[in-house]
Amino acid sequence: MSQSTRDLLLARGAVAPAELAQAEAEAVRTGRRICSQLLSMGAADERALAAVLAERHGVPGVDLSRTGLATNVLDLVPRPVCEADLILPLSTEGGRLHLALTSPVDAERILAEVRFVTGMEVSAYVAVEESLRRTTLAAYEALDRGLPEWRGFAAPPGPAGLAVVLPGDFPMPPEDELIEVGEGDLEPIDDLDEPPAEGAPADEAEIEIAVGGGEEEVVEQVVVRADPAPSDRRRVLVVDDEPEIRQLVEKALAARGYQVETAADGEEALARVQARPPNLVLLDAMLPKIHGFEVARKLRSDPSTRSVPVVMMTAIYRGWRFAQDARENYGAEDYIEKPFRLDDFTRRIEAVLESTASRKVAPAASADPLLQRGKELLLAGKLDAAVSSLEEALKLDPFAAEAHYQLAKALRAKGEHFRAMTAFERAVELRPGAFPALRSLAALYTEKGFRRKAAETLERALAAAPDATTRDAIRSDLLELLGA
């Protein structure tokens, strides 16, 4: 069982009992958190407070007073978002966004939002709230003045770097142990809050599907005019658990000359696609048995089905960020929200079919020689060449879990731990039961101080372990980690 912040402050000697009692009384009056109150009183060093918070939450801490950051990283997240959510981008080392926040336990929504906005994997570091507020204000002011970097008042000279504090790490580190952060070549991301606009003529026939209370109903139904049938009678598989939706979409597409098949759940959808790949899968996100996003992932990770275009439909996962993630991480060609207009719906379906008409249902065999070459180079210790070969393989087949796993191993061997972390994460996303990748990712999380993520990954590895002996070893690692 994890200890309270108060107990850890006393047990680790971060503050004297009398000063802690005074800070607790003052915190009640001011509404501050206890660590923020201690920092404001000058009763404890920020690094010791960050170490206590790191141990409390199971993620690395960051001492912002000893940190320096390149201000161009601030362009990734708008200032109002940082001030409202109490977060601060710190660096992009290893192709990940390293983010300071105050409460990792309650930050899942924030981290998901930042990931969607930036398109980057995010690593969280807990910071003392009072210091985070001050640093956010000072860092963005430095950015507004055109300064290339911001430094905390106690940051050492030399390259800008993060003063990372691992759980239980209380002694002061030598200055040369700071993580260096280069100037970087980040480009600002424009229009973070505005999704691309899509218009549709208002005077054309439409069908609206309203979703509410867990039931689908037809709000307006109109006569569908049949267009000339395509000569090749392209086949579309419509996957939705609501029979009314399947019927409506089937009629609309059949009237335009398509062959339409239907499936009521994710399991049936996968079986139909694998038995006879259609020209397009129209896939609802919320499905019984196998979730729609999982169906899309499975289709993309299977060489026999990865060339089949997928268009996702949803009434739940709304907004351009979900659409972007569906395209980038699950290979969806388009993302249609319910309720939709019939004219817009059919236009987008036809656009996808036209753009993918020449796509061949071919396995990713063209990437296999590069993957094999990368594995051989990795075994030979030629790490740079291995990374290059594996990255080329992923350009040809971005959904190859094995290539992501081998790339992660090569990057870790090179000491590029955060890039390796991202590659391991992608490998287990594509192949959730891949035990070696899960075990390696858990070890890397532990090594870098992300104890909570390590425990979560070990639990997944436990379920995927190949035998009883391995399961016992995983349980031992997990108990040791939780008891740390």
N, C-alpha and C positions, 0 to 999 in steps of 0.2 A: 504494500500500500504506500502511495506516495505521501510524503510529509507536506505539511503546510509551509507556506513561505515564512511565516513567523518561526516555526520550529527549525527550519533550515538556516535562517539567519543566526539563530542562537547556536545551533549545533556546529556550524561551520566557523563560528567566531567572527562573522562579518560585522557585528555590532555589539556593543556592550548592553547588558540587560536594562540598565537604567535609561540609556539613550533610546532603546527600543520602546520601552514603556512610554517615554515622553513623545516619541514619534507616533505611537498608536493613538495617544490622546489627541495629538495635533491633527492626525489624519482624519479622525472623526469630525473635528471642527471644520477642516478645509475641504473634505471630500476627496483628498488625494489617496492614491494607493500607497501602501506602506513603504515600498522601495522608493517611490518618488518623494515621499515626505522625508525619508532618511537622507536622500541626495540633496534636497533643498536645505536641510539643516546642516549639511556638511558632516553628518554623523557616520558616514560610511563611504568608502571608495566606490566609484561606479563599476569598476571591474569586478569587485567582490559581489556587488548587487546583481550584476549581469550573470555571474557564475551561479548564484543562488537561483535566479529565474531559469537559467538553462537546466539546472538539475530538477527544478520543480516541474518544468514542462517537457523535458526530454528532447529538446532541440538545442543547437548551439546558441550562445548569447553573443552579443556584440557590445563592446565598450565604445560608445560613440565619441567620448571625449578624447580617445586615442586613435580615432579613425580619420582617414582622409579619403575623399572620393572625387573622381572626375565628374564635373558638373554635367557633362553631356548625357550621363546616364539618367538624369532627372527628366530629360525629354520623353522618356518612355512612359511615364505616368503623370497625368496632369496634376498640378499643385492642389486644386480643390479636392481631388480624390484622395490624395495623400493626407491632407489636413482633416478631411471628414472621417476617413477610416483609420487614421493613425498608423500609416505605413510610410516607408521611405525606400526607394531603390538605392542600392549601395554599389553594385558592380554587375558586370556581365561576364565574369570570369568563367571560362569553359563553356560559353554559349548558353549559360543559364542566367536568369535574373535573380540576384541575391537581394533579399528584401527584409528590412527590419520591420517588426511589428511588436505589439505589446501583449497579445494573448493568443498564442498558437492554437489553443484548445478551441477557441471560438472563431477561428479565422478561415474555415473551409470555404465559405462564400467569397471572402475577400481574395483568397488565393486563386480560386477558380475564375473570378472576374479579371484579375490581373493577367492570368494565363491567356484568357481569351483576348484581352486588349492588346497584349504584347506579342502573342504567338510564341512565347518562350516558356520553357519549364521554369518553375520557381522554387527556390530554396529559401526557407524562412529562418530568421534569426530573431530571438527575443531580445528586446531592449527595455531599459527603464523608461517608463512612460514620460516622465518629466524631461529627460534628456532627449527623447525622440521628438517631443514637441519643439524644443529649442533648436534641435539640429535641423528639423524640417524647415523652420522659418529661416535660419541662417543659410542653409544650403541653397534654397530657392532664391534668396536675395543675392547670393553670390552668382547664381546663374543669370539673374536679371541684370547684373552689373557686367556681365560678359567675362567673368573670371573662369579660368579653365578648371579650377579645383576648389574644394572647400576642405578645411582641416579643423579637427577638434582642437581645443586649447592645449591638450597634452599630447597631441600627435607628434611622433618623432620626425626628424628631418629625413629626406630621401623620397623615394617614390611613394605616391599615395597608396594606402593599404587599409584593410579592415582589421581591427583588433578583435579577432574572433576569440570567444571564451567558451571552452568546452565544459560540460557539466562537472562540477566539483573541482574546477581548475582555478585555484585561488592565488597561488604565488604570482607575482608580476613577471611577465615574459620578457626576455631580452628583446631589444628593438628589432633585431634582425629576424625575429620569428613572425613578424606581421606578414599577412598575405598581400603580396604586391598586386596592384591593379594598374594596368597600363592605361594610357590616354584613351585608347580605343578608337574605332572609326565608326561609332554609332551614327546612324542617320535618324532624325526625328520621325516619328510615325504620325502622319497627319490624319485629321478627321477621326479621332479615336471614338467619338461618341455618336457619329452619324453613320447609319447603315446606308448602303447604296439604295437609292430610290428606284422603285419599279412601278411604272404606271400602266394602266390598262384602259382602253376605250370604254367610256361609260355607257355607250349606246348599244353594246353588243349583248347577246343573250348570255345569261349566267345562271349557275346553280350555286347556292350558298349552303354550306354545311355548318350548322351551329353546334358547338360543343358545350355542354353544361350539365352539371350534376351527374357526370359519369355516363350520360346517354347522348347518342347522336340522333338528330332529327333533321328532316328536310324543311328548311324555312321557305324556300321558293323553288318550284320546279317548272321548267319550261320545256317546250318541244325542241329536241335536238335534231338539227338538219344533218343529214348524212352527206359527207363529202365523198368524192370519188375514192374508192379503196386503193391503197397502195398496191402496186403490182406484186410485191413480194410477200404481202400479208404478214407483216412483222408481228411477232408474238410478244405480248406484255403479260408478265405475271403480277397480279395485284394482290398484295398481302395486307390484310386488315382484319382485326378481330370483330369488327362491327359489320354484320351482314348488310345493313342498309348502305354503308359506304361502299362495300364491294359491289353491290348491285348498281349503284349510281355510276361509279367509275367504269364498271364493265359496260354499261349501256352507252356511256359517252364515248368510250374508245371503240366499241364495236360499231357504232354508227359512223365512225370515220374509217372503217375498213380494217381495223386491227383484229388479230386473233387474241382473245383474252382468256387467260386462265386465272384462277383465284386460289388463295390459301388463307386459312383462318388463324394460323399461329406461326411462330418462328421455326419450329421443328418441321412442319409441313413445307414451309417455304424452302428451307435448305434441301430437303429431299427432292422437291420438284426441280430446283435449279441444277442440282447435281445429276439428276436423271436425264434432263433435257434442258440445257441452258437456253433461256429465252433471249430475245433481243434487248429486253429491258426489264428490270424489277422495280415496281412501284411499291415501296416498303414503308409501312407505318412504324413510327418509332416505338410506340407502346404496344407490345405483343405478349400474349401468354406463352409459357414454356421457355422460349428463348427471346430475350429482349431484341428489339429492332436494331439497335446499335451493335449488339453482339452478332446478329445475323450478318450485318454489313461487314463487320470485322472478319468473320469466318469466310465470307465470300471472297474478300480481298486477299486473305492469307492462303487460300487454296489455289494452286496453279491452274486447276481445271476450270475454275469459275471466276478468277480475278479480272478477266476481261469483260465480264457481263456488266453493263452500265446499271447503276443503282440511283434511283431518285427517291429521297425520303420524304414522307409526309408526317406532320405532327400537329397536335393541338395543345401539347404540353410544353415542349422544349422550344420556346418562342424567342425570336430575336436574332439579329445578324451574327452574334457571337457563336450561338449554337450552330447556325448555318455554316459559318467558317470552319468550326471544329469538325462538323460532319464531313465537309469537303476534304480538309487537310488530313485528318486522322482516321477517317473511316472510308475515304475514297468515294463519297457520294458525288454524283455529277450535278445534282441540284437538290434544293431543300425547300419544300412547299408547305406553307402553314395553312391550317384549317381555321376558319372557313375560307374557301377560295372561289374565285370566279372561274366559270367553266372555260371561257375564252382564254384566260391567262393560263389556266391549268393545261389545256390541250396544246397551246402554243409552246409552253416550256417542255412538255413531253416530246413534241415533234422536233424541237430544237436539239434535245439531247439525242434522239434517235438519228437525226441527220448528222450531227457532229461525230457520232460514234459508229456510223454505218460501215466505215472501212476497217474498223477494229477487228482484228482476228482473235479468235479464242485460242490463244497460244500460251503454253506454260512459259514461265520465266526462265527457260533453259539458257537463254542468252546471257543471263547473269551468273549461271552456275560456274562457268570456267573462272570468272573473276573471284567468285566466292571461294572456290577451291584453291586458287592461287593465293588469295589472302590468308587462308588457313595455313598453307605451306610456309609462307613468308613469316607468319607469326611463330610457328614452331621453330623456324630457323633463327629467330631473334631479330629479324630485319623489320623492325617495328614501323618505320616511316613508310616503307614500301607496302607493308601489310595494310596499314591504314588507307593508303592511296587506292589499293586494289579493292578493298572492301567498300570504300566510299563510291567507287565507280560501279560496283555491283548494285549498290542501293539506288544509284541514279536510274538504273535499268529496272530494278524491282524494289521499290520503296517499302513493300509490305513483306519482305523476306525476314522473318524473325531470326533465322540463323545468322544472316549477315549482320544484323544489328548486334546480336550477341557476340560474334567474333570481333566486330569493331570495338565493342565495349572492352573486351579483354585486351585488345591491342592498345587502346587508349589508356587503360589502367596501367598496363606495363610501362607505358611512356611517362606515367605520372600525371596525366591529364585527367584527374579524378572526376571533375564535374562533367566534362564531356562524356566520360565513361558512364557516369551515373545516368545521363540522359539516354544513352544508347541501351543500357540495361533496362531502363524503364520502358523504352519502346519495344524491346524484345519481349518482355513479359506482358505488355499490353496486347501484342499480336498473338502471343502464345501463353495464356495465363498459367498453364500447368507446367511450364518449362522449369524443372527443378534446378538445374545448374545456374540458370540466369537468376532465379529467385534467391538462391543461396549467395551468389556473388553480389547481388544488389544489397542484400541485408548486411553483408560484411562491409561493403563500401559505406552504407549509411552509418553503421556503427563506427567505422574508422573516422568519419567526418563529423561525428557528434550528433547525428540525427537519430537519437535513440527511439523516439516514438515511431518513426517511419521504419526503423530496423525491426522493431517488435511486430509491427503490422505485416512486414514482408516475411518474417520468420513464420508467422502463423499461416501465411499462404504456402510457404515452403513445406511446412509440416503436413499440410493436406496433400501436397504433391510428392512427398518423399517416396522413394521406390521400395523401401523395405523397412522392417521393424528396427534394425540397428540404426539406420539413418534417422528414423523418426525419434529414437531415443536421444541421439546426438543433438537434433534440432530442439527437442524439449529442454535439454540441458542448457543449450545456448540461450533459449528464450527465458528460462528461469533466472539465469545469471544476469541477463540484460534487464529484466524487470526488477530484479533485486538490487541493481546497481544504485 
